[in-house]
Amino acid sequence: MQLTLLDWLVFCSYFLILALLAWWVNQRKASNSSDYFLAANSMPAWLVAISVLATSQSAATFLGGPDMGFRGNLSYLATNIGALLATFFVIKWLIPRYYALKVTTVYELLEQRFSASAKNHSGQMYLFGRVFASGARLYMAALAVSMLLFNNIEASGIITSVALLAVVGLLCTMAGGIRSVIYTDALQCLVYVSAALLVLFFLYTSLDLPWHVLLDALRNPPDQAGSKLLLFDTSANFSSSGVFTIWSALTGFVLLNIAAFGLDQDMTQRVLTCKTPAKGAQALLSSALLVIPVMLLFIVIGFLLYIFYQRADLYQSSAILGDSFQGEKITVFMYYVLNELPSGLRGLVVVGVIAAALSTITSGLNSMASVLVADLYQPWRMRRQPGTEARHFVRAGQLAMLLTAVALSLMAVLCYYWQQYSDMPLLAFALSVMVFSYSGLLGVFFTALFTQRGNSYSVTAALLTGFVVTLLMQPYLLQKISPQLAAIDLGFTWQLCIGTAVAFLVCYSGKPGLKPGTRQQEA
């Protein structure tokens, strides 16, 4: 498959619109780090809601969502119950505290509660997890872009695609900071949702089957154990194949989303750009509700792809999955795009993949830069040179963004080679890798919010413990320790529950220390 002239016109038009939007937003130069990283708390709630939605729906969702619908059922959609419960928790317990403290990053709350070292170590744990998670998502997007632009997924195509996505992400956001991220996110969201809707319409019309036939085919699939319309999976399955059960949605996914919406600078930074806590809460709740129809859209595309390829008997079609269908390297959605979509629409899907990827990359660049500057560099600089002007930290933020772009690109390239020697699905890796960071962060924040115990030493111990406990539950590590232990296969949501509980106990075990600045040592 090669892109046609019409595809390239769609492709170039998108980048032209993106460049014009970035130029317009960047007319207003940030005067200080608060303006650069928080847009001076001036962003409207509806725009922030779309930005949070765009970030949460990465290229992993654009490519993996249809694959989940093709292979599974609606149970993935039920995990939004956990997201909504987590949203109410964050709105009640975290957003008001962040606004009251006027923080630039969420980890400043830990400085107020424990010490500067607690803030620094938590920020470093976030950076560690975010490099892996965002790097994996960048690689997944590069797979699709390389296949669409270069018709291969060889190393040269992947590296070129990674570089292309990273450079475009930098150009969109480096000058204007978080304000650029939010506006460009809104455009990305419009593009990839529009692309998905058009694909859905084209796929549905090509099937030309009445609704009742489609629903019956999904309710009674001959090649699967149960209905593809199953929403609530009540099975007691705690393995990695059972992470989308209702029990997982009410436990691990609640914790996962509390961490994502309230403790992960990548998401929370957007909420903090609103004028008031009430507006921030409105933006967060709106985004959590908007995720549901968007996620359903991609799953339904997967359902129709299942009928298109697996139930061709219903409409006398010869459509089959050929030898080039390689599981996750070329998902069923990508296979359909490459072989069935007409010129023009195919180009729009290319743009949709890039848009979904860019919304993740731009937010990751800005949030990681904010932690590097606000939590690590700015306090150090102000101790050495108290009179440093505010514009210096804007320039530092731009340099930090460049460094994070290089780090994410290197991680994405590493993922390419890592996948050649690993059996772990990359989508599972991208979804679960933040558990390593989230376990410790959740334990520390729960201690800070709901107890009077803990100190900077127990915070550091809890962060490390959460990481180590999660690592010790990985099947590939258990296999190396003992073949018998390899049978233990806990889903990442249950790993998060255990890791959080252990990290909380470790942090809670620390005797309350005095506030930073006092002379007495913490016990």
N, C-alpha and C positions, 0 to 999 in steps of 0.2 A: 504494500500500500504506500502510495506517495501522496503528499498533500497537493491539491490542485491550486490554480491561481485564485479561485474563490476562497479556498481555505486560508491562503496566505493573506488575502485582503481582510478577512475577518480577524486574523491573527494580528496584523499590523494596525488595524483600526483600534483594537483593544489597547495595544501599547501606546498609541497616540492619545487616546482618552485618558489612560492612566498617567501619562507624562503631563498632560494639561492639568489634571486634577492636582498632581503633586506640586506643579509649579504654582498653581493658584493658592494652595494651602501654605506653601512655604514663603509666600510674600510677607507673612508676619514672622519676624525673627524672634526666637526665644531670648529673653533678656537674662534669665537665670535658670538654675537647675530645676526649680519648682515649676516654672513655665514649660521647660523642655520635657520634663517627665510627667507632669500632672496637668498641663495645659491651663494652669492658673485656675483650676476648678471651674472651668467655663463651658464645658461640653454639655449639650442637651441630652436628657435621659434616653430619648428614643434612638439617637445616633449611637450612644454608648451600648445600648441593648443589641443593636445590629452588629456592632464591633465584637462584643463578647460572643455572639452567635457565630460570627465568621471565624473567630479563633478556635472555638470548640469544635467546629465542623471542618477539620483539616482535610488534606488530600487523602488521609487514611480513611475518612468517612466517604469521600467522593468515590474512591475506588473500592474500599472494603465494604461499605454499606450494601451495594447491590450484590456483592459476593455472599454476604450473610443472608440476604433474602433468597438467593439462588440455592444455597446449601441448607438453610435452616428455616426458622419460622419467625413469628413476631416477638419472641421473648426478649430480644435485644431492646425493643421499644419499651418494655416494662421497666427497664432500669431507670427510666425517667422518674419513677416514683421516688427512688433514692435521691435523684437530683433535686426534686422539688422539696423534699424534707431537708436536704442539705442547704438549700437556698434560704429557707425560713430560719435555720440555725445561724447562718452567716449574717442575715439581716438583723437578727435580734442580738447576737453576742459579739460580732466582730466589726461590722461596718460602723456602728456608733463609736466604738473605741478608737478606730483608725482616724475618724474625722475629729474626735475630741483631742487626740494627740497631734493632729496635723502632720501625719507621717508622709514621707515620700515613698518608702517601701514598708511592707507589712511587718518586716522583722524589727522595725524600730519599737514596736510594742514590747518586744522582749528586752530591749535595752532599758526601757522604763521599768519593767517588772524585775529584771535580773541584773544585767550588766551589758556593757558594750561587747564583751567577748561572746555573750550569748547571741547577740544580734549578728555578729560577724560569722560565727560558726553556722548559724541557721541559714544565713545568706549563701555561704559557701556550699552547704548541703543542697540548697535549691539549685545553684549554678551547676553542680555536678549532675543532678538528675535531668535538668533542662537541656544540657548539651547532648545527652544521650537521646532523650525523647524527641527533641526538635530535629536533631541530626537524622534520626530514623525516619521521621516524617518527610524531611527534605529528600532523603534517598528514595522513598516511595514515589514522591512526585517526580523526581528525576527519572525513575524507571518509565513512567508514563510519557513524559516529555521526550525522552530519548527514542522511545518506540514510535512516537507520532512524528517527530521531526527527522530522525535519522534512520528509522525503520530497523533498529537493532537495539539490543541492551548490552552491548559490549562496553568494556571499560572506558574507551575513548568517548563514546556517546554519553555515558553516565556522568563522567567528569565534566564534559562540556555543559551538560544540562544542569548539573549542580552549580557550576560557575555562573551560568546564565541566570538562574533563579536567585542566587545570592547577590549578584550585582544589581539586578532589578529591585530586589528588596531594599538594598542599601540606598539606591537612588531615590526610591519613593519616600524614605523615612529619615535619612541621615540629617537633613537640614532642619526639618520641622518638628522632629521628636514625636511624642505621643499624639499630638494633634494630627500629624500626617498619617500615623498608623490608623487612627479612628476613621478618618475620612476615606482613606484608601480601602480599609476593611469593608466599609459600606458598599463601595463599588464592587469589590471582590465577591461579596455575598450576593449582590444583585446578579452578577455575571454567572456564578456557578449554579445558583438556584434556577435561573432562566434556562441555562444549558440543560439541567436535569429535567425540567418541565418539558422542554422540547423533545428530548430523547424519549421521555415517557409517552408523549403524544404520538410520536412517530412509531414507537414500538407497539403501542396499543392499536393504532390504525392498521399496522402491517399484519397483526394477528387476525383482525376482523372477526372476532368472536363475541357473542353476546355475554353480558355480565354473568348470567347464571351458569354458563359453561365454564367461564374463568373461575368463578368461586367454587364450583364443584370440583374442578381440577386441583385447586389448592387445598380444599378440605380433604380430599381423598387421593393423595398422590400414591401411585402404585409402587413406587420405588423408595418410599420413606416410611418410617415407623408410625408417624402421627401426622395430624393436620398441620399444614404450613401456616394456618391462621391462628395457631395456639399463641395466646398472649401471656398467660400466667403459667409458667412451668413450676409446678409444685413438687417436683421430684427432689429427693434428698441426695443430691449429687454435689459433692464438695470438691470434685476434681477440676482440672483445667477445662474440661468439656462442659462443666456445669456452672460456669460463672454467670450465666444469664437467668438463673432460677429466681423465683420471687424472694427466696430467703437471702440470696446474695444481694438482690436489689434493696432489701430492707436493712442490710447490715454493711457489707463491704462497699457497696456503691454509695451509701450515705457518707461514709468516711472519705471515700475517693473524691466525692464532689465537694465536701466541706473543705478538703485540702485544695482542690482545684479552684473553687470560687473564693475561698477566704484566706488561704495560706500560700498560694502560688502567685508570685508577683506578676506572672504572665497574664492572668485573668483579672486579679484584684486591682491592678494598676488602672485598668479602664474604669472600674467603678469609682475609684477615688478622683477621677477627673470631673465628676458631677459637682454641682454647686453645694448641695446639702446632703446629709445622710439619707434623707427621705428620697431624694432624687436618685441617689446611688442604689438604694433598695429597690426602687421602681425599675431601674435599668436592669438589675440583676434578675428580678422576678420575671420581667418581660422576656429576657433572653432565654431563661429556663423554660418558659412556655412555648416560645417560638421554636426551640430545638425539636419539639415533638413532631409537628407537621413536616419539618425538613428531614428529620430522620426517617419518618414514615415514607416520604417521597422516594428516598434511595432504596429502602427495603422493597417497596412496591415495584420499582424497576427490576430488582432482583427476582421477584415473583414472576414477572412477565418474561424475563429472560429464561427462567426455568421452564415455562410453558413453551417458549420459542424453540429451545434446544432439546428439552427432555420429553415434551408432549407434542411433538410435531404431528403425531397421528390425529390430533384434534382438528387440524386444518390442512392436512395433506401437503406438508412442507418437507423439503429435503435438507433443511438447515441442521447441521451437526457441528459439534465441537471438534475441530481438526487436531492434527498432531502438534500444532504450534501452541495449543492451549497448555500452559505450563503452571497450573495451580496459581500460586500467588504472584509469580513473576509477571504473568500476563493474566489478570483476573478475567472472569467471564465478561465483565462490563467492558474491559479494554478489548477483549477479543471481538465483541459485538461492534464496538466503535471502529475497529480496524477493518472489519470484513463486511459490515452491513450498512453503515450510515452513509448517506449521500454527501456529496461535496457541499461545503458551506456549513452544514450542521456538524460535520466531522471537525472542521476548523473551530467551531464554537466550543466543542467538547475539549479540544486542546486548550483553548482559552480558559475553560472552566477548571480544568486540572491545575493550570498555572495559577489561577485566581485562588483556588482553595489552598494551594501550597504557599502562595505569597502572604495570605492572611495569617498563616502560622509563623512564617519566617519573620515578617515585619514585627509582630508582637513579641516574638522571642528575642529579637535583636534589641528592642527598646527596653524590655523588662530586665534582661540580663545586664544591659548597660546601666540601668538605674541602680541595680544592686551593687555593681562594681564601683560606681561613682558615689552614690549617696551613702551606702553602708560601709564601704571599704576605703575608697580613695579620699573623699571629702573630709572625714574626721582626721585622717592622717595629715592631710595637707594643711588643715586649719590649725593643727597643733604646731606644725613647723613654721607656717607663715599665716598668722591670724588675719592679716590684711588682704588676703587674696580676693580679687574682684569676682563678682558673681558670674560674669561672662566666661571666666576661666573654666568653670565647671560645665558649662554648655559645650565648650570645645573638648573637654575631657570626656563628656558623654558621647560625642561624635566619634572620637578615637576609640572609646570602649565598644561602640557599635561595630566599628570596623574589625576590631579584634574578635568579637563574638561571631561575626559573619565568617571569618576565617576558621574559627573553632567548629562551627556548625558544618561548614563545607568539608573539613577534614573528617569529621565524624560521619558524614553522609558517604564519603568515599570509603571510609573504613567499613561501613555497613555493607557495601558492595562485596568487599573481599571476605568479610565475616560470614555473609550468607552462603558463600561458596563452600564453607566448611562446617556449617551448622545446620541442624535439622529444625531448629526452632522457627516457627512462622514469624515473619517480620511484623505482621500486623499485631500479633500477640505481644511481641517485644515492645512495640511502640505504645501499646495500651498499658502494659504492666511495668515498664521500666521506672516510672515515677514512684512506684510503691517503695523502692529503695530509699528515696528521700522523704516521701510522705509519712512513712511509719514513724520516724523520729520526730518530724515536725508536728504531727498530730499529738503525739505524747507530750511534747513540750508545751504546745499551746493549750491543751486541755489542763495541764498543771497550772499554767499561768492564769487561765480564766476562772477555774473552779476551786482552786486551793490557795493556801497561803504558804505552801512549802516550795522547795526547790531553790537552787542557787546556780551560779554560772558553771560550776563544776559538774553538777548533776545534769544540766542542760546539755553540755558537751558529751557526757557519758550516754545520755538518752539518745542523742542523734546518732552516735556511733553504734549503739546497741540496736536501734531500729534498723539500721543498714545491715548489720551482721546477722541479725535474726532472719531478716528477709532473704539474705544471701544463702543462709544455711538451709532454707526451704526450697531452693531451686533444684529441680530434678537432675540437671546436668552436673551439679556439684555432689548431690547425694549418690549418684552413680559412681563417681570417683571415690567417694568415701567407702561405700559398700553396695554391692549389687542388690542386696535385700532392701536397703533403704530407698532404692530407685523406684520401688512400687508406691512410695508416698508421692502423690501428685495433687497437691492442694492448688486450687484456683487462686489467681492473684488477689481476688477480693478477700479470700479467707486469710491469705498471707498478710494482707494489710491489717485485718482485725487483730491477728496474733501479734504482729510487729508493733502496732499502736499500743496494745495493752501492756506489753513488756516495756516499751519505751516510757509509757506513763508511770509505771511502777518505779523504774529507775530514776526518772526525774523527780518523782514525789519523794523518793527516799532521801533526797538532799535536805539538810536542815536549812530553814529560812536564813538567807544571808542579808546583810544590810544593803541598802541602796548603794549604787556606784558612787564613789567619791568619799565614802567614809573610810576610816583608817582600820576599823576592825576587820579581820579576815573572816571570810565566809567559812562556816563549819562544813 
